[in-house]
Amino acid sequence: MPEFFHDSKLYYTPIEFALRHIGGTWKMPILWRLHLRVMRYGELKNDIPYITHKMLTSQLRELEELGMVERIVYPVAPPKVEYKITATGLLAVPVIEMIMKYGVEMMGVAGVAYPPIS
């Protein structure tokens, strides 16, 4: 498979390119929640309790730069900001669902109980 450059970064496979968009600990959980509904920063933070403020801010900015999340700022006082998944972000949802199902299957193999996903 030929290597390629994008944004001054060398990629060896499309897998690496895809992981740039959804890889890491937090991007998929953020995208998963945002595909269900538009959320404010505090709602995301409360829904993902182990993520630090710094990491949540960083991941949201990265997802925004990648065009996967839209940041909506309302001109009110106090400031109101919402995060919404974009059409590009929605492309990742079936992949995340597959990874989730695979994770549940592997938990079963390992003897870890988890309620079935419908």
ZANULO-351763 format. One record per atom (N, C-alpha, C, O): residue number from 0; residue in three letters; atom name; x, y, z. Coordinates in nm, 4 decimals, always signed. Example, Ala and Ser with C-alpha at 12.3 -4.5 7.8 and 13.67 -1.06 7.14 Angstrom:
<recs>
REC    nr   rest   atom          X          Y          Z
REC     0    ALA      N    +1.3190    -0.5690    +0.7800
REC     0    ALA     CA    +1.2300    -0.4500    +0.7800
REC     0    ALA      C    +1.3200    -0.3300    +0.7800
REC     0    ALA      O    +1.4236    -0.3319    +0.8465
REC     1    SER      N    +1.2850    -0.2250    +0.7080
REC     1    SER     CA    +1.3670    -0.1060    +0.7140
REC     1    SER      C    +1.2900    +0.0030    +0.7870
REC     1    SER      O    +1.3409    +0.1138    +0.8039
</recs>
This chain:
<recs>
REC    nr   rest   atom          X          Y          Z
REC     0    MET      N    +0.0849    -0.1171    +0.0000
REC     0    MET     CA    +0.0000    +0.0000    +0.0000
REC     0    MET      C    +0.0903    +0.1246    +0.0000
REC     0    MET      O    +0.1831    +0.1333    +0.0804
REC     1    PRO      N    +0.0641    +0.2188    -0.0877
REC     1    PRO     CA    +0.1514    +0.3365    -0.0950
REC     1    PRO      C    +0.1315    +0.4302    +0.0239
REC     1    PRO      O    +0.0205    +0.4491    +0.0736
REC     2    GLU      N    +0.2423    +0.4873    +0.0669
REC     2    GLU     CA    +0.2349    +0.5862    +0.1742
REC     2    GLU      C    +0.1888    +0.7188    +0.1173
REC     2    GLU      O    +0.1984    +0.7422    -0.0032
REC     3    PHE      N    +0.1384    +0.8063    +0.2048
REC     3    PHE     CA    +0.0909    +0.9361    +0.1580
REC     3    PHE      C    +0.1061    +1.0401    +0.2685
REC     3    PHE      O    +0.1139    +1.0069    +0.3868
REC     4    PHE      N    +0.1101    +1.1651    +0.2277
REC     4    PHE     CA    +0.1190    +1.2775    +0.3202
REC     4    PHE      C    -0.0153    +1.3494    +0.3260
REC     4    PHE      O    -0.0858    +1.3611    +0.2258
REC     5    HIS      N    -0.0485    +1.3966    +0.4441
REC     5    HIS     CA    -0.1633    +1.4847    +0.4608
REC     5    HIS      C    -0.1328    +1.5774    +0.5776
REC     5    HIS      O    -0.0967    +1.5309    +0.6857
REC     6    ASP      N    -0.1470    +1.7074    +0.5571
REC     6    ASP     CA    -0.1150    +1.8073    +0.6601
REC     6    ASP      C    +0.0252    +1.7861    +0.7161
REC     6    ASP      O    +0.0453    +1.7906    +0.8374
REC     7    SER      N    +0.1205    +1.7633    +0.6291
REC     7    SER     CA    +0.2620    +1.7464    +0.6638
REC     7    SER      C    +0.2897    +1.6236    +0.7498
REC     7    SER      O    +0.3942    +1.6163    +0.8143
REC     8    LYS      N    +0.1991    +1.5282    +0.7518
REC     8    LYS     CA    +0.2205    +1.4048    +0.8279
REC     8    LYS      C    +0.2194    +1.2875    +0.7312
REC     8    LYS      O    +0.1356    +1.2795    +0.6414
REC     9    LEU      N    +0.3146    +1.1960    +0.7516
REC     9    LEU     CA    +0.3251    +1.0773    +0.6681
REC     9    LEU      C    +0.2355    +0.9668    +0.7241
REC     9    LEU      O    +0.2396    +0.9364    +0.8433
REC    10    TYR      N    +0.1557    +0.9081    +0.6372
REC    10    TYR     CA    +0.0702    +0.7949    +0.6731
REC    10    TYR      C    +0.1117    +0.6762    +0.5868
REC    10    TYR      O    +0.1426    +0.6923    +0.4687
REC    11    TYR      N    +0.1123    +0.5585    +0.6456
REC    11    TYR     CA    +0.1483    +0.4377    +0.5728
REC    11    TYR      C    +0.0259    +0.3584    +0.5287
REC    11    TYR      O    +0.0326    +0.2820    +0.4325
REC    12    THR      N    -0.0866    +0.3764    +0.5991
REC    12    THR     CA    -0.2098    +0.3062    +0.5637
REC    12    THR      C    -0.3300    +0.3961    +0.5937
REC    12    THR      O    -0.3196    +0.4901    +0.6725
REC    13    PRO      N    -0.4436    +0.3669    +0.5307
REC    13    PRO     CA    -0.5658    +0.4393    +0.5646
REC    13    PRO      C    -0.6085    +0.4178    +0.7109
REC    13    PRO      O    -0.6798    +0.5000    +0.7686
REC    14    ILE      N    -0.5636    +0.3063    +0.7693
REC    14    ILE     CA    -0.5955    +0.2802    +0.9107
REC    14    ILE      C    -0.5364    +0.3899    +0.9985
REC    14    ILE      O    -0.6040    +0.4407    +1.0879
REC    15    GLU      N    -0.4129    +0.4262    +0.9741
REC    15    GLU     CA    -0.3491    +0.5340    +1.0505
REC    15    GLU      C    -0.4256    +0.6652    +1.0339
REC    15    GLU      O    -0.4449    +0.7401    +1.1296
REC    16    PHE      N    -0.4685    +0.6912    +0.9107
REC    16    PHE     CA    -0.5432    +0.8134    +0.8837
REC    16    PHE      C    -0.6756    +0.8133    +0.9600
REC    16    PHE      O    -0.7145    +0.9150    +1.0174
REC    17    ALA      N    -0.7445    +0.6993    +0.9606
REC    17    ALA     CA    -0.8709    +0.6876    +1.0335
REC    17    ALA      C    -0.8493    +0.7062    +1.1836
REC    17    ALA      O    -0.9281    +0.7732    +1.2505
REC    18    LEU      N    -0.7421    +0.6466    +1.2360
REC    18    LEU     CA    -0.7157    +0.6585    +1.3797
REC    18    LEU      C    -0.6799    +0.8011    +1.4198
REC    18    LEU      O    -0.6982    +0.8394    +1.5353
REC    19    ARG      N    -0.6293    +0.8795    +1.3259
REC    19    ARG     CA    -0.6050    +1.0220    +1.3527
REC    19    ARG      C    -0.7371    +1.0905    +1.3888
REC    19    ARG      O    -0.7403    +1.1847    +1.4679
REC    20    HIS      N    -0.8450    +1.0416    +1.3294
REC    20    HIS     CA    -0.9761    +1.1023    +1.3492
REC    20    HIS      C    -1.0524    +1.0460    +1.4703
REC    20    HIS      O    -1.1232    +1.1197    +1.5389
REC    21    ILE      N    -1.0379    +0.9174    +1.4959
REC    21    ILE     CA    -1.1188    +0.8586    +1.6039
REC    21    ILE      C    -1.0362    +0.7842    +1.7081
REC    21    ILE      O    -1.0921    +0.7286    +1.8027
REC    22    GLY      N    -0.9041    +0.7824    +1.6924
REC    22    GLY     CA    -0.8189    +0.7072    +1.7842
REC    22    GLY      C    -0.8022    +0.7758    +1.9183
REC    22    GLY      O    -0.8422    +0.8907    +1.9369
REC    23    GLY      N    -0.7432    +0.7044    +2.0098
REC    23    GLY     CA    -0.7204    +0.7567    +2.1435
REC    23    GLY      C    -0.8318    +0.7155    +2.2374
REC    23    GLY      O    -0.9274    +0.6486    +2.1981
REC    24    THR      N    -0.8180    +0.7560    +2.3600
REC    24    THR     CA    -0.9118    +0.7156    +2.4644
REC    24    THR      C    -1.0450    +0.7889    +2.4568
REC    24    THR      O    -1.1481    +0.7310    +2.4911
REC    25    TRP      N    -1.0461    +0.9136    +2.4133
REC    25    TRP     CA    -1.1634    +0.9983    +2.4342
REC    25    TRP      C    -1.2430    +1.0368    +2.3117
REC    25    TRP      O    -1.3599    +1.0730    +2.3256
REC    26    LYS      N    -1.1866    +1.0312    +2.1930
REC    26    LYS     CA    -1.2592    +1.0794    +2.0755
REC    26    LYS      C    -1.3862    +0.9989    +2.0481
REC    26    LYS      O    -1.4918    +1.0568    +2.0226
REC    27    MET      N    -1.3767    +0.8674    +2.0531
REC    27    MET     CA    -1.4960    +0.7864    +2.0265
REC    27    MET      C    -1.6044    +0.8069    +2.1322
REC    27    MET      O    -1.7211    +0.8212    +2.0959
REC    28    PRO      N    -1.5707    +0.8090    +2.2618
REC    28    PRO     CA    -1.6765    +0.8358    +2.3597
REC    28    PRO      C    -1.7429    +0.9735    +2.3402
REC    28    PRO      O    -1.8632    +0.9876    +2.3620
REC    29    ILE      N    -1.6657    +1.0733    +2.2999
REC    29    ILE     CA    -1.7228    +1.2062    +2.2756
REC    29    ILE      C    -1.8152    +1.2006    +2.1540
REC    29    ILE      O    -1.9288    +1.2476    +2.1600
REC    30    LEU      N    -1.7669    +1.1433    +2.0442
REC    30    LEU     CA    -1.8494    +1.1341    +1.9239
REC    30    LEU      C    -1.9753    +1.0520    +1.9483
REC    30    LEU      O    -2.0824    +1.0855    +1.8977
REC    31    TRP      N    -1.9626    +0.9444    +2.0259
REC    31    TRP     CA    -2.0790    +0.8596    +2.0550
REC    31    TRP      C    -2.1872    +0.9407    +2.1246
REC    31    TRP      O    -2.3042    +0.9330    +2.0872
REC    32    ARG      N    -2.1496    +1.0177    +2.2246
REC    32    ARG     CA    -2.2475    +1.0978    +2.2980
REC    32    ARG      C    -2.3090    +1.2063    +2.2093
REC    32    ARG      O    -2.4292    +1.2322    +2.2159
REC    33    LEU      N    -2.2260    +1.2690    +2.1270
REC    33    LEU     CA    -2.2757    +1.3779    +2.0425
REC    33    LEU      C    -2.3621    +1.3273    +1.9276
REC    33    LEU      O    -2.4406    +1.4037    +1.8713
REC    34    HIS      N    -2.3489    +1.2007    +1.8922
REC    34    HIS     CA    -2.4377    +1.1506    +1.7863
REC    34    HIS      C    -2.5785    +1.1292    +1.8414
REC    34    HIS      O    -2.6751    +1.1212    +1.7655
REC    35    LEU      N    -2.5893    +1.1200    +1.9731
REC    35    LEU     CA    -2.7197    +1.1019    +2.0366
REC    35    LEU      C    -2.7931    +1.2346    +2.0568
REC    35    LEU      O    -2.9156    +1.2414    +2.0473
REC    36    ARG      N    -2.7144    +1.3417    +2.0853
REC    36    ARG     CA    -2.7771    +1.4727    +2.1063
REC    36    ARG      C    -2.6708    +1.5821    +2.1106
REC    36    ARG      O    -2.5526    +1.5549    +2.1320
REC    37    VAL      N    -2.7141    +1.7045    +2.0904
REC    37    VAL     CA    -2.6282    +1.8215    +2.1059
REC    37    VAL      C    -2.6034    +1.8380    +2.2557
REC    37    VAL      O    -2.6955    +1.8241    +2.3362
REC    38    MET      N    -2.4786    +1.8678    +2.2927
REC    38    MET     CA    -2.4456    +1.8780    +2.4351
REC    38    MET      C    -2.3610    +2.0010    +2.4624
REC    38    MET      O    -2.2860    +2.0480    +2.3769
REC    39    ARG      N    -2.3752    +2.0515    +2.5830
REC    39    ARG     CA    -2.2892    +2.1585    +2.6297
REC    39    ARG      C    -2.1645    +2.0962    +2.6928
REC    39    ARG      O    -2.1624    +1.9773    +2.7244
REC    40    TYR      N    -2.0614    +2.1778    +2.7104
REC    40    TYR     CA    -1.9346    +2.1298    +2.7649
REC    40    TYR      C    -1.9568    +2.0596    +2.8996
REC    40    TYR      O    -1.9083    +1.9484    +2.9204
REC    41    GLY      N    -2.0291    +2.1239    +2.9898
REC    41    GLY     CA    -2.0519    +2.0678    +3.1230
REC    41    GLY      C    -2.1259    +1.9354    +3.1190
REC    41    GLY      O    -2.1010    +1.8475    +3.2015
REC    42    GLU      N    -2.2173    +1.9205    +3.0230
REC    42    GLU     CA    -2.2893    +1.7939    +3.0089
REC    42    GLU      C    -2.1938    +1.6833    +2.9662
REC    42    GLU      O    -2.1989    +1.5716    +3.0178
REC    43    LEU      N    -2.1069    +1.7157    +2.8715
REC    43    LEU     CA    -2.0069    +1.6169    +2.8289
REC    43    LEU      C    -1.9155    +1.5796    +2.9449
REC    43    LEU      O    -1.8873    +1.4618    +2.9668
REC    44    LYS      N    -1.8697    +1.6791    +3.0185
REC    44    LYS     CA    -1.7789    +1.6543    +3.1312
REC    44    LYS      C    -1.8463    +1.5655    +3.2349
REC    44    LYS      O    -1.7838    +1.4733    +3.2872
REC    45    ASN      N    -1.9723    +1.5920    +3.2653
REC    45    ASN     CA    -2.0453    +1.5099    +3.3631
REC    45    ASN      C    -2.0705    +1.3693    +3.3118
REC    45    ASN      O    -2.0723    +1.2740    +3.3896
REC    46    ASP      N    -2.0900    +1.3558    +3.1810
REC    46    ASP     CA    -2.1202    +1.2255    +3.1226
REC    46    ASP      C    -1.9959    +1.1387    +3.1048
REC    46    ASP      O    -2.0057    +1.0165    +3.0942
REC    47    ILE      N    -1.8788    +1.2031    +3.1017
REC    47    ILE     CA    -1.7516    +1.1309    +3.0912
REC    47    ILE      C    -1.6692    +1.1720    +3.2139
REC    47    ILE      O    -1.5770    +1.2526    +3.2013
REC    48    PRO      N    -1.7006    +1.1184    +3.3313
REC    48    PRO     CA    -1.6436    +1.1711    +3.4556
REC    48    PRO      C    -1.4924    +1.1596    +3.4705
REC    48    PRO      O    -1.4336    +1.2376    +3.5454
REC    49    TYR      N    -1.4274    +1.0662    +3.4029
REC    49    TYR     CA    -1.2833    +1.0472    +3.4247
REC    49    TYR      C    -1.1959    +1.1302    +3.3317
REC    49    TYR      O    -1.0735    +1.1286    +3.3444
REC    50    ILE      N    -1.2569    +1.2023    +3.2388
REC    50    ILE     CA    -1.1786    +1.2879    +3.1501
REC    50    ILE      C    -1.1481    +1.4192    +3.2226
REC    50    ILE      O    -1.2346    +1.4736    +3.2913
REC    51    THR      N    -1.0275    +1.4692    +3.2078
REC    51    THR     CA    -0.9923    +1.5967    +3.2710
REC    51    THR      C    -1.0455    +1.7114    +3.1852
REC    51    THR      O    -1.0732    +1.6937    +3.0666
REC    52    HIS      N    -1.0592    +1.8281    +3.2460
REC    52    HIS     CA    -1.1046    +1.9456    +3.1710
REC    52    HIS      C    -1.0090    +1.9748    +3.0552
REC    52    HIS      O    -1.0519    +2.0045    +2.9437
REC    53    LYS      N    -0.8792    +1.9660    +3.0834
REC    53    LYS     CA    -0.7786    +1.9941    +2.9806
REC    53    LYS      C    -0.7931    +1.8980    +2.8630
REC    53    LYS      O    -0.7872    +1.9401    +2.7475
REC    54    MET      N    -0.8118    +1.7697    +2.8915
REC    54    MET     CA    -0.8228    +1.6696    +2.7855
REC    54    MET      C    -0.9531    +1.6860    +2.7077
REC    54    MET      O    -0.9533    +1.6741    +2.5852
REC    55    LEU      N    -1.0635    +1.7131    +2.7766
REC    55    LEU     CA    -1.1904    +1.7322    +2.7074
REC    55    LEU      C    -1.1813    +1.8519    +2.6126
REC    55    LEU      O    -1.2247    +1.8445    +2.4976
REC    56    THR      N    -1.1253    +1.9609    +2.6614
REC    56    THR     CA    -1.1081    +2.0803    +2.5785
REC    56    THR      C    -1.0204    +2.0492    +2.4579
REC    56    THR      O    -1.0528    +2.0874    +2.3455
REC    57    SER      N    -0.9103    +1.9804    +2.4814
REC    57    SER     CA    -0.8168    +1.9446    +2.3748
REC    57    SER      C    -0.8827    +1.8557    +2.2703
REC    57    SER      O    -0.8673    +1.8793    +2.1504
REC    58    GLN      N    -0.9556    +1.7540    +2.3140
REC    58    GLN     CA    -1.0183    +1.6600    +2.2211
REC    58    GLN      C    -1.1305    +1.7268    +2.1419
REC    58    GLN      O    -1.1466    +1.7001    +2.0228
REC    59    LEU      N    -1.2078    +1.8133    +2.2071
REC    59    LEU     CA    -1.3129    +1.8854    +2.1355
REC    59    LEU      C    -1.2531    +1.9765    +2.0290
REC    59    LEU      O    -1.3057    +1.9856    +1.9181
REC    60    ARG      N    -1.1439    +2.0437    +2.0623
REC    60    ARG     CA    -1.0778    +2.1307    +1.9637
REC    60    ARG      C    -1.0253    +2.0492    +1.8458
REC    60    ARG      O    -1.0381    +2.0899    +1.7303
REC    61    GLU      N    -0.9654    +1.9325    +1.8765
REC    61    GLU     CA    -0.9138    +1.8472    +1.7695
REC    61    GLU      C    -1.0263    +1.7979    +1.6795
REC    61    GLU      O    -1.0144    +1.8003    +1.5570
REC    62    LEU      N    -1.1355    +1.7531    +1.7409
REC    62    LEU     CA    -1.2493    +1.7052    +1.6630
REC    62    LEU      C    -1.3106    +1.8180    +1.5798
REC    62    LEU      O    -1.3589    +1.7955    +1.4689
REC    63    GLU      N    -1.3081    +1.9382    +1.6343
REC    63    GLU     CA    -1.3575    +2.0546    +1.5602
REC    63    GLU      C    -1.2662    +2.0842    +1.4397
REC    63    GLU      O    -1.3147    +2.1099    +1.3295
REC    64    GLU      N    -1.1343    +2.0803    +1.4617
REC    64    GLU     CA    -1.0380    +2.1027    +1.3525
REC    64    GLU      C    -1.0515    +1.9978    +1.2431
REC    64    GLU      O    -1.0312    +2.0277    +1.1255
REC    65    LEU      N    -1.0855    +1.8759    +1.2811
REC    65    LEU     CA    -1.1027    +1.7673    +1.1850
REC    65    LEU      C    -1.2378    +1.7736    +1.1144
REC    65    LEU      O    -1.2640    +1.6954    +1.0231
REC    66    GLY      N    -1.3233    +1.8663    +1.1565
REC    66    GLY     CA    -1.4548    +1.8818    +1.0955
REC    66    GLY      C    -1.5559    +1.7795    +1.1412
REC    66    GLY      O    -1.6577    +1.7590    +1.0750
REC    67    MET      N    -1.5293    +1.7143    +1.2545
REC    67    MET     CA    -1.6181    +1.6098    +1.3046
REC    67    MET      C    -1.7183    +1.6622    +1.4070
REC    67    MET      O    -1.8225    +1.6010    +1.4304
REC    68    VAL      N    -1.6857    +1.7756    +1.4672
REC    68    VAL     CA    -1.7701    +1.8375    +1.5689
REC    68    VAL      C    -1.7816    +1.9854    +1.5362
REC    68    VAL      O    -1.6853    +2.0490    +1.4933
REC    69    GLU      N    -1.9004    +2.0383    +1.5570
REC    69    GLU     CA    -1.9230    +2.1816    +1.5386
REC    69    GLU      C    -1.9446    +2.2457    +1.6754
REC    69    GLU      O    -2.0201    +2.1948    +1.7582
REC    70    ARG      N    -1.8775    +2.3568    +1.6970
REC    70    ARG     CA    -1.8917    +2.4342    +1.8212
REC    70    ARG      C    -1.9845    +2.5507    +1.7907
REC    70    ARG      O    -1.9549    +2.6338    +1.7048
REC    71    ILE      N    -2.0968    +2.5565    +1.8613
REC    71    ILE     CA    -2.1963    +2.6603    +1.8382
REC    71    ILE      C    -2.1939    +2.7556    +1.9578
REC    71    ILE      O    -2.2210    +2.7151    +2.0709
REC    72    VAL      N    -2.1610    +2.8823    +1.9319
REC    72    VAL     CA    -2.1545    +2.9838    +2.0375
REC    72    VAL      C    -2.2754    +3.0749    +2.0224
REC    72    VAL      O    -2.2992    +3.1315    +1.9158
REC    73    TYR      N    -2.3510    +3.0881    +2.1300
REC    73    TYR     CA    -2.4680    +3.1758    +2.1309
REC    73    TYR      C    -2.4295    +3.3092    +2.1940
REC    73    TYR      O    -2.3656    +3.3111    +2.2991
REC    74    PRO      N    -2.4672    +3.4209    +2.1315
REC    74    PRO     CA    -2.4305    +3.5533    +2.1840
REC    74    PRO      C    -2.5219    +3.5969    +2.2986
REC    74    PRO      O    -2.6009    +3.6903    +2.2844
REC    75    VAL      N    -2.5100    +3.5290    +2.4104
REC    75    VAL     CA    -2.5888    +3.5612    +2.5294
REC    75    VAL      C    -2.4954    +3.5729    +2.6483
REC    75    VAL      O    -2.3809    +3.5280    +2.6433
REC    76    ALA      N    -2.5449    +3.6333    +2.7547
REC    76    ALA     CA    -2.4690    +3.6410    +2.8794
REC    76    ALA      C    -2.5489    +3.5673    +2.9860
REC    76    ALA      O    -2.6669    +3.5976    +3.0039
REC    77    PRO      N    -2.4911    +3.4739    +3.0561
REC    77    PRO     CA    -2.3560    +3.4207    +3.0409
REC    77    PRO      C    -2.3427    +3.3435    +2.9091
REC    77    PRO      O    -2.4423    +3.3001    +2.8512
REC    78    PRO      N    -2.2182    +3.3271    +2.8627
REC    78    PRO     CA    -2.1960    +3.2603    +2.7338
REC    78    PRO      C    -2.2539    +3.1188    +2.7323
REC    78    PRO      O    -2.2472    +3.0458    +2.8312
REC    79    LYS      N    -2.3100    +3.0828    +2.6192
REC    79    LYS     CA    -2.3643    +2.9481    +2.6005
REC    79    LYS      C    -2.2968    +2.8869    +2.4786
REC    79    LYS      O    -2.2982    +2.9452    +2.3701
REC    80    VAL      N    -2.2376    +2.7688    +2.4969
REC    80    VAL     CA    -2.1686    +2.6976    +2.3891
REC    80    VAL      C    -2.2219    +2.5553    +2.3854
REC    80    VAL      O    -2.2345    +2.4894    +2.4885
REC    81    GLU      N    -2.2529    +2.5093    +2.2652
REC    81    GLU     CA    -2.2971    +2.3722    +2.2463
REC    81    GLU      C    -2.2067    +2.3034    +2.1449
REC    81    GLU      O    -2.1448    +2.3682    +2.0605
REC    82    TYR      N    -2.2005    +2.1709    +2.1548
REC    82    TYR     CA    -2.1227    +2.0905    +2.0608
REC    82    TYR      C    -2.2176    +1.9954    +1.9896
REC    82    TYR      O    -2.3045    +1.9330    +2.0506
REC    83    LYS      N    -2.1980    +1.9863    +1.8584
REC    83    LYS     CA    -2.2868    +1.9074    +1.7735
REC    83    LYS      C    -2.2005    +1.8256    +1.6777
REC    83    LYS      O    -2.1023    +1.8764    +1.6235
REC    84    ILE      N    -2.2365    +1.7005    +1.6571
REC    84    ILE     CA    -2.1642    +1.6175    +1.5609
REC    84    ILE      C    -2.1997    +1.6637    +1.4195
REC    84    ILE      O    -2.3135    +1.7025    +1.3932
REC    85    THR      N    -2.1034    +1.6595    +1.3300
REC    85    THR     CA    -2.1245    +1.6995    +1.1903
REC    85    THR      C    -2.1503    +1.5757    +1.1048
REC    85    THR      O    -2.1445    +1.4625    +1.1529
REC    86    ALA      N    -2.1784    +1.5997    +0.9786
REC    86    ALA     CA    -2.1966    +1.4879    +0.8848
REC    86    ALA      C    -2.0694    +1.4034    +0.8768
REC    86    ALA      O    -2.0767    +1.2810    +0.8665
REC    87    THR      N    -1.9536    +1.4682    +0.8814
REC    87    THR     CA    -1.8263    +1.3951    +0.8807
REC    87    THR      C    -1.8130    +1.3112    +1.0076
REC    87    THR      O    -1.7694    +1.1962    +1.0018
REC    88    GLY      N    -1.8502    +1.3676    +1.1205
REC    88    GLY     CA    -1.8460    +1.2934    +1.2462
REC    88    GLY      C    -1.9400    +1.1745    +1.2452
REC    88    GLY      O    -1.9083    +1.0693    +1.3008
REC    89    LEU      N    -2.0556    +1.1903    +1.1822
REC    89    LEU     CA    -2.1525    +1.0803    +1.1755
REC    89    LEU      C    -2.0989    +0.9610    +1.0965
REC    89    LEU      O    -2.1434    +0.8481    +1.1173
REC    90    LEU      N    -2.0037    +0.9853    +1.0061
REC    90    LEU     CA    -1.9427    +0.8747    +0.9316
REC    90    LEU      C    -1.8708    +0.7775    +1.0250
REC    90    LEU      O    -1.8552    +0.6600    +0.9919
REC    91    ALA      N    -1.8271    +0.8254    +1.1407
REC    91    ALA     CA    -1.7540    +0.7413    +1.2356
REC    91    ALA      C    -1.8463    +0.6551    +1.3219
REC    91    ALA      O    -1.8008    +0.5570    +1.3807
REC    92    VAL      N    -1.9732    +0.6892    +1.3304
REC    92    VAL     CA    -2.0644    +0.6192    +1.4225
REC    92    VAL      C    -2.0753    +0.4698    +1.3927
REC    92    VAL      O    -2.0667    +0.3908    +1.4867
REC    93    PRO      N    -2.0937    +0.4258    +1.2677
REC    93    PRO     CA    -2.0990    +0.2805    +1.2434
REC    93    PRO      C    -1.9691    +0.2097    +1.2826
REC    93    PRO      O    -1.9721    +0.0956    +1.3287
REC    94    VAL      N    -1.8571    +0.2760    +1.2647
REC    94    VAL     CA    -1.7278    +0.2182    +1.3036
REC    94    VAL      C    -1.7226    +0.2035    +1.4554
REC    94    VAL      O    -1.6793    +0.1003    +1.5068
REC    95    ILE      N    -1.7664    +0.3058    +1.5262
REC    95    ILE     CA    -1.7681    +0.3021    +1.6729
REC    95    ILE      C    -1.8612    +0.1917    +1.7216
REC    95    ILE      O    -1.8291    +0.1210    +1.8171
REC    96    GLU      N    -1.9772    +0.1765    +1.6559
REC    96    GLU     CA    -2.0699    +0.0688    +1.6928
REC    96    GLU      C    -2.0050    -0.0678    +1.6757
REC    96    GLU      O    -2.0210    -0.1553    +1.7609
REC    97    MET      N    -1.9319    -0.0867    +1.5662
REC    97    MET     CA    -1.8637    -0.2146    +1.5422
REC    97    MET      C    -1.7570    -0.2409    +1.6480
REC    97    MET      O    -1.7441    -0.3528    +1.6975
REC    98    ILE      N    -1.6813    -0.1382    +1.6819
REC    98    ILE     CA    -1.5780    -0.1532    +1.7851
REC    98    ILE      C    -1.6426    -0.1852    +1.9192
REC    98    ILE      O    -1.5906    -0.2667    +1.9955
REC    99    MET      N    -1.7567    -0.1208    +1.9486
REC    99    MET     CA    -1.8269    -0.1482    +2.0743
REC    99    MET      C    -1.8742    -0.2932    +2.0797
REC    99    MET      O    -1.8570    -0.3606    +2.1813
REC   100    LYS      N    -1.9335    -0.3410    +1.9709
REC   100    LYS     CA    -1.9796    -0.4804    +1.9664
REC   100    LYS      C    -1.8623    -0.5773    +1.9806
REC   100    LYS      O    -1.8725    -0.6776    +2.0512
REC   101    TYR      N    -1.7524    -0.5478    +1.9144
REC   101    TYR     CA    -1.6329    -0.6306    +1.9269
REC   101    TYR      C    -1.5836    -0.6307    +2.0715
REC   101    TYR      O    -1.5471    -0.7354    +2.1248
REC   102    GLY      N    -1.5825    -0.5142    +2.1345
REC   102    GLY     CA    -1.5402    -0.5049    +2.2747
REC   102    GLY      C    -1.6269    -0.5892    +2.3661
REC   102    GLY      O    -1.5763    -0.6573    +2.4553
REC   103    VAL      N    -1.7581    -0.5847    +2.3440
REC   103    VAL     CA    -1.8501    -0.6648    +2.4250
REC   103    VAL      C    -1.8246    -0.8138    +2.4033
REC   103    VAL      O    -1.8270    -0.8924    +2.4980
REC   104    GLU      N    -1.8002    -0.8520    +2.2779
REC   104    GLU     CA    -1.7693    -0.9933    +2.2489
REC   104    GLU      C    -1.6409    -1.0362    +2.3197
REC   104    GLU      O    -1.6353    -1.1449    +2.3772
REC   105    MET      N    -1.5395    -0.9530    +2.3158
REC   105    MET     CA    -1.4124    -0.9857    +2.3816
REC   105    MET      C    -1.4279    -0.9881    +2.5334
REC   105    MET      O    -1.3599    -1.0647    +2.6016
REC   106    MET      N    -1.5167    -0.9051    +2.5860
REC   106    MET     CA    -1.5439    -0.9104    +2.7300
REC   106    MET      C    -1.6055    -1.0452    +2.7657
REC   106    MET      O    -1.5738    -1.1035    +2.8695
REC   107    GLY      N    -1.6947    -1.0947    +2.6777
REC   107    GLY     CA    -1.7551    -1.2259    +2.6999
REC   107    GLY      C    -1.6502    -1.3354    +2.6992
REC   107    GLY      O    -1.6539    -1.4258    +2.7827
REC   108    VAL      N    -1.5571    -1.3281    +2.6062
REC   108    VAL     CA    -1.4482    -1.4255    +2.5988
REC   108    VAL      C    -1.3654    -1.4219    +2.7271
REC   108    VAL      O    -1.3196    -1.5250    +2.7763
REC   109    ALA      N    -1.3475    -1.3012    +2.7798
REC   109    ALA     CA    -1.2661    -1.2835    +2.9015
REC   109    ALA      C    -1.3473    -1.3101    +3.0292
REC   109    ALA      O    -1.2924    -1.3066    +3.1394
REC   110    GLY      N    -1.4779    -1.3367    +3.0143
REC   110    GLY     CA    -1.5623    -1.3636    +3.1307
REC   110    GLY      C    -1.6076    -1.2388    +3.2044
REC   110    GLY      O    -1.6441    -1.2455    +3.3217
REC   111    VAL      N    -1.6057    -1.1249    +3.1364
REC   111    VAL     CA    -1.6503    -1.0005    +3.1971
REC   111    VAL      C    -1.7964    -0.9799    +3.1584
REC   111    VAL      O    -1.8293    -0.9756    +3.0398
REC   112    ALA      N    -1.8844    -0.9672    +3.2581
REC   112    ALA     CA    -2.0278    -0.9512    +3.2314
REC   112    ALA      C    -2.0575    -0.8091    +3.1824
REC   112    ALA      O    -2.0029    -0.7109    +3.2328
REC   113    TYR      N    -2.1459    -0.8019    +3.0825
REC   113    TYR     CA    -2.1890    -0.6728    +3.0305
REC   113    TYR      C    -2.3248    -0.6921    +2.9690
REC   113    TYR      O    -2.3464    -0.7919    +2.9002
REC   114    PRO      N    -2.4199    -0.5989    +2.9912
REC   114    PRO     CA    -2.5519    -0.6168    +2.9316
REC   114    PRO      C    -2.5432    -0.6162    +2.7782
REC   114    PRO      O    -2.4619    -0.5434    +2.7214
REC   115    PRO      N    -2.6249    -0.6954    +2.7122
REC   115    PRO     CA    -2.6177    -0.7023    +2.5654
REC   115    PRO      C    -2.6521    -0.5680    +2.5007
REC   115    PRO      O    -2.7339    -0.4918    +2.5522
REC   116    ILE      N    -2.5885    -0.5408    +2.3875
REC   116    ILE     CA    -2.6157    -0.4201    +2.3102
REC   116    ILE      C    -2.7169    -0.4550    +2.2030
REC   116    ILE      O    -2.7008    -0.5532    +2.1306
REC   117    SER      N    -2.8204    -0.3747    +2.1933
REC   117    SER     CA    -2.9224    -0.4042    +2.0920
REC   117    SER      C    -2.8915    -0.3366    +1.9618
REC   117    SER      O    -2.9669    -0.3506    +1.8655
</recs>
